[in-house]
Each structure stands twice: as structure tokens, then as C-alpha cells.
Amino acid sequence: MVDRRSFLAAVAAVAPAPAFAATAFRRLADAQQVAGTRSPADLAGDEDFWEPIQRAFDLDRSMLNFNSGGCSPAPTHVLQQMIRDLQYSNELPVLHMWGHLEGRVEAVRRDLAEDFGCDPEELAIVRNASEANETMIFGLDLQRGDEVIVSDLNYGRMTASWEQRARRDGVVIKTVTYDVPSSDEHVLARFLEAVTPRTRAIEITHINNFNGQILPVRRLVDAVRPKGVQVFVDGAHAYAHFPFTRDTLDCDYYGTSLHKWLCAPIGTGFLYVRREKIKSLWPLLGSNAGMMDNIRKYEEFGTHPAANHNAIGVALAFHRSIGVERKLARLRWLRDRWSAQLQTLDPRVKILTPMAEGRSGAIGLFAVDGIDVGKFATVMLDKHRVVCTPIGHPKFSGIRVTPNIFSTRDDCDRFADLAARVLKDDFKLIASS
């Protein structure tokens, strides 16, 4: 009897290719005519270039979405591709979904691996960064008393997962802290001073989800690999946000979501595991012994819609057509525009994101002494239809602002004006208790 995986591999070669929406790529062609040979920095503030790209998204423009870092909308043609596949799957799921569509995941794997700079046999398609990172957290063989180093600026779900390993297996979790913002040297020193002969793994975020600081992953990997310490990289906010590859990090493990900065459908991500590490890293859910060396063992999570992961390829094509260098230049330009204007309008505003080139991207965090950030975000939403993110941490608090490529210059100006208005006119309402 032919098993399901063998059947899917057989039909992959004959599965029909996804349809790309011509209108989306006509918009990119329009933008390219504006671009010519101009540099990313020169194009960053040119609305004539970015306006056709913005029109690739069908959004509620009566609201300002400045929390695209949490979960971004997909371009309309990406969403349409997913809907077409869902409708086709629904006609006869066991044949159309499993037989005709599931095999396309191999093309998605190939394209993502090419962009990330790894072998396709090292990259698993998963549902989000949490699933990828928890595969690393729960999949590594650790003994009672083994030490793992994390930061108190880790994403909460990852912290909870490590704490569960500590309760279940007796693993010792050592938590380091660093300033916000801080230098690369400071961050690196805090991790390295926690390393002991019992240290087995370190988890580090590639870009901090609180204030958007890009952390010195490569320098940490280079420093601890000779000590036999493995580094897990949480790249939830990094992939398709700024340019990098596996080799620039030289990491052995990497997990990311694709529904943030790639603008792929919700519920998509990838897990990278260096080939020689696959056998020793257990999958999050069970797989048969014959798959111990197979990257696909991390995809054994039961029946799931092929439509979501197949549309990743369409989102990746759109992203690469724009160009990641252009994208990063635009994202930084948007961040600099709202933050500079807000600081001008209200000198009490403090930016907690390192603004120098290479140290951050779209994510910006600002603080104002004496305000309750939750109340501020509520007033911005209820009164002005603006979505932004209150950030509360034992060491600091602030408002996280994350525009994306669908954001306009006017959006940034409007956000700065409305935020300043709330800080002035509604200060009693948003004041901390």
C-alpha cells in the first residue's frame, strides 16, 4: 500500500502551478518604472513608487493599522490565491487537497530555502514562529541540571515553554537582562557572562519584539559554539523585514512567522534546522522512526489546509519583486517620519528604539512619563480609530508602532498628530494611577 506521504511526493511533480494575479504584478511594474536605477534610500520617501504597492492591499483605510508587526494583512492577490485553493479543496478534500494541492509545499520549501540561503532539506513549513521555536525548546535532549540561557525580553510564550521544561525535566533556566535600548556589546556581554560549563543552549531573539532592536546573533554564535553551546534564534519579526541569510548568522536553528513581514496568510512560518542537527532534534509531535533524518518530521501535525502554505509562494514572489533593501529603507523612513514629528509636537516623547542604521527596522517604541500605555492605546482606538500596541514590562513601558509597506506618508503624519493630540487633550484620561 502506498502511504500518504509517498502519494503526495508522486503527485507533486504533476500538481498544477499556482495562478498569479496579473494586476498585482502590473502594480509592481508601475512602481519599477518610477524606480529606474535609483537607490533604495532615494525611493524610501517617494509615494509615486510606493502607491502602486499600497494598492495591492484591500484595507479599511478609515482606520490606521500601526500594529502590522503583530499580524499583517496579506496582499489581495495572495489572499485570493488561498481562497481559490480552499474552494478547490472543499470540492473533494481527500483528492483535491491531499492529492492535487499538498504537493505544492515542495515548491514553497524550495523558494523559501533559496531566499534564506539554505538547503530545502533543512527547512520545514510550520504554522508560526511559536511552533518553530517550541520545536526547538522541547526537541533538544536536555538532562536535569543542564542550563539554558534566555533573556527577560523573550517573547512570553517562549518563556512559558522554557519554564515548562524546567518544571518537567529539571532544566535550569538562567535569565539575563539588558538595557532598552542598549549597545550590541552590552547585550553580548550579558549573555556571555551567564555561560558556565553546564550551559547547553541559548535562545536569543533576532529582533526584539518590544522595541525592535536587532541583536548581535552572529557574534553570539561565534562566541559560544566553541564551548559546545547551541543557539536557538527566534526570528519571528526578522524574516522579510531586513536582509540576511542563514550564512550571515551561521546559526543551526531558526524559527520565524511569515504572516508578519512577508505578509503571507495567517498561520504560516518556517523552521530551519542545519542538516546534521535534524536527527538529534525531536519533533514537537510524533513521527515514525524512518523520518528521524527528514526535515518533514516537523510538519507532522495532522490534517491542515494546503491553501495557507501554498500561498506563501505568492507572497514571497511579491516580496522579492519589491526587493528587501527597498522594503527596509521604506520601513525605516516611515518609522523615522512618525517618530520625528511626534517628538517635535511633544518633547516629552522618548524613543526607546535604537535608530541608527543596522540596529532596527520598522518597529518603534516610544514612552512618555506619567501615562498608562493601555489607556493611551484604548483612546487611540476608540476615539481616533488608530491601532497601536501598548507594551508593559517590569523595566519599561511604551507604545509600539509598526507601519508596513501598505502604510502611507499621510498615515504617519496623521498618527503623529493624533498621538500628540491625545497626549495633550486627554492626559488626565490616560494618566497612570
C-alpha positions in Angstrom: 0.0 0.0 0.0 1.3 3.5 -0.9 1.3 5.7 2.2 0.0 9.3 2.0 3.5 10.9 2.0 4.7 8.8 -0.9 1.5 9.6 -2.8 1.9 13.3 -2.2 5.5 13.2 -3.4 4.4 11.4 -6.5 1.8 13.9 -7.4 3.9 17.0 -6.6 5.6 16.8 -10.0 2.3 17.0 -11.8 0.4 19.3 -9.5 -0.8 22.4 -11.3 1.2 25.6 -10.6 -0.4 28.4 -8.6 -2.1 31.2 -10.5 -0.6 34.6 -10.0 -2.8 37.7 -10.2 -1.6 39.8 -13.1 -2.9 43.0 -11.6 -0.6 42.7 -8.6 2.5 42.4 -10.8 1.3 45.2 -13.1 1.4 47.4 -10.0 4.9 46.3 -9.3 5.8 47.1 -12.9 4.3 50.5 -12.5 6.4 51.0 -9.4 9.5 49.8 -11.2 9.0 52.4 -13.9 9.3 55.0 -11.2 12.3 53.3 -9.6 14.6 53.0 -12.6 18.1 52.7 -11.2 17.5 54.9 -8.1 18.8 53.6 -4.8 16.6 52.2 -2.0 17.3 55.3 0.1 16.2 57.6 -2.7 13.0 55.7 -3.2 12.1 55.3 0.5 10.0 58.5 0.7 8.8 58.5 -2.9 5.0 58.0 -2.8 4.8 57.6 -6.5 6.9 54.4 -6.2 5.0 53.0 -3.1 1.5 54.0 -4.0 1.0 51.1 -6.6 2.3 48.7 -4.0 -0.1 50.0 -1.4 -2.9 49.4 -3.8 -2.1 45.7 -3.7 -3.8 45.6 -0.3 -7.5 45.9 0.3 -7.6 47.6 3.7 -10.1 49.5 5.9 -8.5 52.9 5.2 -10.8 54.6 7.7 -8.5 53.1 10.4 -4.8 53.3 10.9 -3.1 50.0 11.3 0.1 50.6 13.2 0.4 47.1 14.6 1.4 45.2 11.5 4.2 43.6 13.5 1.6 41.6 15.4 0.0 40.1 12.3 -0.1 41.7 8.9 -2.7 41.6 6.2 -1.8 39.8 3.0 -1.9 41.5 -0.4 -5.2 40.9 -2.1 -3.8 38.6 -4.7 -2.2 36.4 -2.0 -5.5 36.1 -0.2 -7.3 35.3 -3.5 -4.8 32.5 -4.2 -5.5 31.0 -0.8 -9.3 31.3 -1.2 -9.2 29.6 -4.6 -7.3 26.7 -3.1 -9.7 26.5 -0.2 -12.6 26.4 -2.5 -11.0 23.8 -4.7 -10.0 21.7 -1.7 -13.6 21.8 -0.4 -15.0 20.3 -3.6 -13.3 16.9 -2.8 -10.8 17.3 0.0 -9.1 13.9 0.0 -8.3 14.2 -3.7 -8.1 17.9 -4.4 -6.4 19.0 -1.2 -4.2 15.9 -0.4 -3.7 14.8 -4.0 -3.5 18.0 -6.1 -2.5 20.8 -3.7 -0.5 19.4 -0.9 2.4 18.6 -3.2 3.0 22.2 -3.9 4.5 22.7 -0.5 7.8 21.4 -2.0 7.9 24.4 -4.4 7.3 26.7 -1.4 10.1 24.9 0.6 12.5 25.3 -2.4 11.7 29.1 -2.8 11.9 29.9 0.9 15.2 27.9 1.2 16.7 29.8 -1.7 15.8 33.1 -0.2 17.0 32.2 3.3 20.2 30.6 1.9 19.9 27.0 3.0 19.2 23.6 1.5 15.5 22.8 1.0 16.0 19.7 3.1 16.8 21.9 6.1 13.6 23.9 6.1 10.2 22.8 7.5 7.0 24.7 6.7 5.2 25.3 10.0 2.3 27.4 11.2 4.1 30.2 13.1 7.2 31.2 15.0 5.8 29.8 18.3 5.5 26.3 16.7 9.0 26.6 15.3 10.6 27.8 18.5 8.7 25.3 20.7 10.0 22.6 18.5 13.5 23.7 19.4 12.7 24.2 23.1 11.0 20.8 23.6 13.0 18.9 21.0 16.5 19.3 22.4 17.7 16.5 24.6 18.5 18.1 28.0 19.3 16.5 31.3 18.3 17.6 34.9 20.7 20.4 35.9 21.6 21.4 32.3 21.4 25.2 31.9 19.6 27.2 29.3 20.1 31.0 29.0 17.3 33.2 27.9 16.5 37.0 28.2 13.8 38.7 30.2 12.9 40.3 26.8 12.0 37.0 25.2 8.5 36.6 23.8 6.2 35.4 26.6 5.2 32.1 25.0 8.8 31.1 24.7 9.5 32.0 28.3 6.5 29.9 29.4 7.7 26.9 27.3 11.2 27.0 28.9 9.6 27.2 32.3 7.5 24.1 31.5 10.8 22.3 30.6 12.2 23.4 33.9 9.2 22.0 35.8 9.0 18.8 33.8 12.7 18.0 33.3 14.6 19.9 35.9 16.4 22.1 33.4 17.9 25.2 34.9 16.7 28.4 33.2 19.0 31.4 33.6 17.5 34.7 32.7 19.7 37.7 31.6 18.6 41.3 31.3 19.9 44.1 29.2 19.0 47.8 28.8 16.4 49.1 26.4 17.9 50.4 24.2 21.5 49.2 24.5 24.6 48.5 22.6 25.5 45.2 20.9 28.5 45.0 23.3 26.2 45.3 26.3 23.8 42.6 25.0 26.6 40.2 24.1 28.3 40.7 27.5 25.1 39.9 29.4 24.7 36.6 27.6 28.3 35.6 27.8 28.8 36.3 31.5 25.9 33.8 32.2 27.7 30.9 30.3 29.1 28.1 32.5 30.3 24.6 31.8 26.7 23.5 32.4 25.2 25.7 29.7 23.7 23.7 26.8 21.6 26.2 24.9 20.9 29.9 24.5 17.7 31.4 23.0 18.0 34.9 21.5 15.6 37.0 19.6 16.9 38.1 16.2 15.0 41.4 16.6 13.4 42.3 19.9 9.6 42.4 19.7 9.3 45.1 22.4 11.4 47.9 20.9 12.7 46.5 17.6 16.4 46.3 18.4 18.3 43.9 16.1 20.5 41.8 18.3 24.1 40.5 17.6 23.2 36.9 16.7 26.3 36.1 14.7 28.7 37.4 17.3 26.9 35.3 20.0 27.0 32.2 17.8 30.7 32.7 17.1 31.4 33.2 20.8 29.6 30.1 22.2 29.9 27.5 19.5 33.5 26.6 20.6 32.0 25.9 24.1 29.5 23.4 22.7 26.6 25.7 23.4 23.7 25.7 20.8 21.9 28.9 19.9 18.2 29.0 19.1 17.2 32.1 17.1 13.7 33.4 17.5 13.3 35.3 14.2 9.6 36.0 14.5 9.9 39.7 13.5 13.0 39.4 11.3 12.4 37.4 8.1 11.4 39.6 5.1 11.9 42.6 7.4 15.5 43.3 6.7 18.2 41.5 4.5 20.0 38.5 6.0 20.7 34.8 5.2 21.5 31.7 7.2 25.2 32.2 6.4 25.3 35.8 7.7 24.0 34.4 11.0 25.8 31.0 10.8 23.1 29.6 13.0 22.0 26.0 13.5 18.3 26.7 14.3 16.0 29.5 13.2 12.2 29.9 13.6 10.0 32.6 12.1 6.5 33.6 11.2 5.6 34.5 7.7 2.3 36.4 8.4 4.2 39.4 9.8 6.7 41.0 7.4 6.3 38.6 4.4 2.6 39.3 4.5 1.8 35.6 3.8 -1.5 34.1 5.0 -2.2 33.9 8.7 -0.9 30.6 10.2 2.4 30.3 8.2 6.0 30.1 9.3 9.2 28.1 8.8 11.7 26.2 11.0 15.3 25.9 9.8 17.5 23.1 11.3 21.0 22.6 10.0 21.1 19.2 8.3 23.4 17.5 10.8 21.2 18.6 13.7 17.9 17.2 12.3 18.4 13.7 13.6 19.0 14.9 17.2 16.2 17.5 17.4 12.9 15.8 18.3 9.7 16.9 16.5 7.1 18.7 18.6 4.5 16.0 17.6 5.2 12.3 16.9 6.7 11.0 13.7 7.8 7.5 12.7 11.4 6.3 13.2 12.1 6.3 9.4 11.8 10.1 9.4 14.5 10.9 12.0 16.8 12.5 9.4 13.9 14.1 7.4 13.1 17.8 7.9 9.4 16.9 7.2 9.1 15.2 10.5 8.5 18.7 11.9 5.4 19.1 9.6 3.6 16.0 11.1 0.8 17.9 12.8 -2.2 16.2 11.1 -4.7 17.4 8.6 -4.3 21.1 7.7 -5.3 23.3 4.8 -2.8 23.2 1.9 -4.1 26.6 0.8 -2.4 28.5 3.6 1.2 27.3 3.0 0.8 27.2 -0.8 0.1 30.9 -0.9 3.4 31.6 0.8 5.0 31.3 -2.6 2.9 34.1 -4.0 3.7 36.3 -1.0 7.4 35.6 -1.4 7.3 36.4 -5.1 5.7 39.8 -4.3 8.2 40.5 -1.6 11.2 39.7 -3.8 9.8 41.7 -6.7 9.8 44.8 -4.4 13.3 44.0 -3.1 14.2 43.6 0.6 16.7 46.5 0.6 14.0 48.8 -0.8 11.5 47.5 1.7 13.8 48.1 4.7 14.6 51.6 3.5 10.9 52.4 3.3 10.1 50.8 6.7 12.8 52.9 8.4 11.6 56.0 6.5 8.1 55.5 7.8 9.4 54.9 11.4 11.6 58.0 11.3 8.8 60.2 9.9 6.2 59.5 12.6 8.7 59.5 15.4 10.4 62.7 14.4 7.1 64.5 14.1 5.8 63.2 17.4 8.9 64.3 19.2 8.6 67.7 17.6 4.9 68.0 18.6 5.5 66.7 22.2 9.1 67.0 23.6 8.1 64.6 26.4 8.2 61.7 24.0 11.3 59.4 24.4 12.2 56.9 21.6 13.3 53.6 23.2 14.4 52.1 19.8 18.0 52.4 18.6 17.5 54.5 15.5 21.0 54.1 13.9 21.2 52.2 10.6 21.6 48.5 11.0 20.2 48.5 14.6 16.5 48.4 13.9 13.8 48.4 11.2 10.1 49.3 11.1 9.4 48.7 14.8 9.5 51.8 17.0 8.7 52.1 20.7 8.1 55.5 22.4 7.5 56.3 26.0 6.0 59.3 27.9 6.4 59.6 31.6 3.2 59.5 33.6 0.9 57.8 31.1 -0.8 54.4 31.3 0.0 52.9 27.9 -3.0 50.6 27.9 -5.3 53.7 28.4 -3.4 55.5 25.7 -3.9 52.7 23.2 -7.6 52.4 24.1 -8.2 56.1 23.5 -6.4 56.0 20.2 -8.6 53.1 19.0 -11.9 54.2 20.4 -11.7 57.9 19.7 -9.4 58.0 16.6 -9.6 54.6 15.1 -5.9 54.0 15.4 -4.4 50.6 16.2 -1.1 50.6 18.1 0.3 48.3 20.8 0.8 49.0 24.5 3.9 47.4 25.8 4.2 46.8 29.5 7.4 45.3 31.0 8.8 45.4 34.6 11.6 47.7 33.4 9.8 50.0 31.0 6.6 50.7 29.2 5.7 52.4 26.0 3.7 52.3 22.8 4.9 50.1 19.9 4.3 51.4 16.5 4.7 49.2 13.4 3.8 50.6 10.0 4.3 48.4 6.9 4.6 48.7 3.1 0.9 49.4 2.8 1.3 52.5 5.1 1.5 55.9 3.6 3.3 59.1 4.4 -0.1 60.6 5.3 -0.7 57.7 7.7 2.5 58.6 9.6 1.6 62.3 9.7 -1.9 61.6 10.9 -0.6 59.1 13.6 1.9 61.7 15.0 -0.8 64.4 15.0 -3.4 62.2 16.8 -0.9 60.8 19.3 0.2 64.3 20.2 -3.4 65.4 20.5 -4.2 62.6 22.9 -1.1 63.3 25.0 -2.2 66.9 25.3 -6.0 66.9 25.4 -6.6 63.6 27.1 -3.7 63.4 29.5 -5.9 63.2 32.6 -7.8 60.3 31.0 -4.6 58.4 30.1 -2.5 59.3 33.2 -1.1 56.4 35.2 -2.8 55.7 38.5 
